[in-house]
Amino acid sequence: MRALQISELSGPDAVQAADVAEPASDTDVVIEVRAAAVSFPDVLQSRGLYQYKPDLPFVPGAEVAGTVRSAPDGSGLAPGDRVAALTLLGGMAEVAVAPAHLTFKLHEALDFAQGAALVMNYHTAYFALALRGRLREGERILVHGAAGGVGTATLQVATGLGATSVAVVSSDEKERVARECGADEVVRSDGPWLEQVKALGGVDLVLDPVGGDRFLDSLRSLKEDGRLVVVGFTGGAIPEVKVNRLLLRNLEVIGAGWGAYAIPKPELDREIGAALDAMIDAGVVRPLVGARFPLDQAADALRLIEERRATGKVVLEL
Ligand SMILES: NC(=O)c1ccc[n+]([C@@H]2O[C@H](COP(=O)([O-])OP(=O)(O)OC[C@H]3O[C@@H](n4cnc5c(N)ncnc54)[C@H](OP(=O)(O)O)[C@@H]3O)[C@@H](O)[C@H]2O)c1
């Protein structure tokens, strides 16, 4: 079958098309892939900078959408079902394999590209906001990197949870995307965003996939009892905090690492999947696909993310 392979860790150009053996499984779901997502971790993985470091060569691709070729008994899935799935690796290929509990029937309102954009970012957003951040109806959140994959998912899930949102973005185009995904207010990362957020009365929760030097101002933007949920570090630097700041204003800094926590917990995955399905039913969750590429242009897709030009989710279509 056709697939993409990484055989050296030199960045996006190392992701090359290759003919590889088709995977098969009796215990997992075998999926004929129609769309494979490209994410920030794929860029890191192409340079050997991600926490998961597979042996070379490997087929990248953590999440896909497609149709079921075969599924194990008891999975509730049958050949021909449209699904979205977390493959972790091997997704950028004509055929991929995923555990049954991380393979979700794809809602009829979503196309395959939107399905490929669903699992990692929306499960992370729900996990980070509802479960780790204890977001309540009527609260206001601040979302950094709001036009990115995690950011756009977070804006929509926040609406689904009854919260309002302030998006932090770096350009006019990203402002448009954040508004399309439901942001109530949009501020610029290179502008006086802290003063603007304070003028709104502050926020109850910050969701931060960016890190770096805006971390301190994020804490300053919180109301008393506020929570800052750490999701990632696209800005490069991992911030540090003097904990007296937390004591003085009764703040919390909370880690939200979805994958390692949720992957071994099928019940939690089903619970989050059901909550997201209800938000799709309500018309609130609609993954925004910012760019689509054919499989053999994957390097361009990874570069779009690496160069901070991506909006929403970047998807390879087969
Ligand atoms: N904790 C978890 O469970 C979990 C799950 C999924 C992903 N993640 C992590 O979440 C982070 C975001 O992933 P994503 O898929 O949303 O990425 P993305 O689509 O590329 O979006 C990231 C956003 O970060 C902002 N940014 C600020 N400084 C940047 C820089 N120097 N380079 C690139 N972007 C920069 C950009 O927004 P502006 O240009 O508007 O600033 C960009 O839109 C990644 O670190 C990823 O590994 C964590």
The ligand as a Gaussian input file, in Angstrom:
#p B3LYP/6-31G(d) Opt

LIG

0 1
 N       -1.881000      18.023000      26.402000
 C       -2.418000      17.273000      25.474000
 O       -3.041000      16.261000      25.764000
 C       -2.276000      17.689000      24.039000
 C       -3.087000      17.134000      23.043000
 C       -2.971000      17.620000      21.728000
 C       -2.004000      18.599000      21.443000
 N       -1.211000      19.069000      22.435000
 C       -0.211000      20.130000      22.205000
 O       -0.914000      21.347000      22.024000
 C       -0.089000      22.220000      21.258000
 C       -0.930000      22.843000      20.147000
 O       -1.224000      21.875000      19.170000
 P       -2.068000      22.307000      17.904000
 O       -2.354000      21.060000      17.140000
 O       -3.188000      23.187000      18.305000
 O       -1.006000      23.192000      17.100000
 P       -1.304000      24.288000      15.956000
 O       -2.561000      23.946000      15.230000
 O       -0.045000      24.434000      15.201000
 O       -1.612000      25.628000      16.788000
 C       -0.680000      26.127000      17.685000
 C       -0.842000      27.624000      17.838000
 O        0.225000      28.059000      18.718000
 C        0.493000      29.408000      18.436000
 N        1.929000      29.689000      18.514000
 C        2.501000      30.597000      19.300000
 N        3.821000      30.610000      19.149000
 C        4.103000      29.690000      18.212000
 C        5.303000      29.263000      17.592000
 N        6.504000      29.789000      17.943000
 N        5.239000      28.310000      16.646000
 C        4.053000      27.767000      16.310000
 N        2.872000      28.146000      16.862000
 C        2.903000      29.097000      17.800000
 C       -0.065000      29.719000      17.055000
 O       -1.092000      30.690000      17.238000
 P       -0.809000      32.248000      17.031000
 O       -0.021000      32.384000      15.759000
 O       -2.172000      32.822000      16.931000
 O       -0.047000      32.665000      18.254000
 C       -0.684000      28.417000      16.566000
 O       -1.929000      28.634000      15.933000
 C        1.092000      21.386000      20.773000
 O        2.201000      21.651000      21.623000
 C        0.638000      19.964000      20.954000
 O        1.719000      19.074000      21.146000
 C       -1.332000      18.642000      23.713000

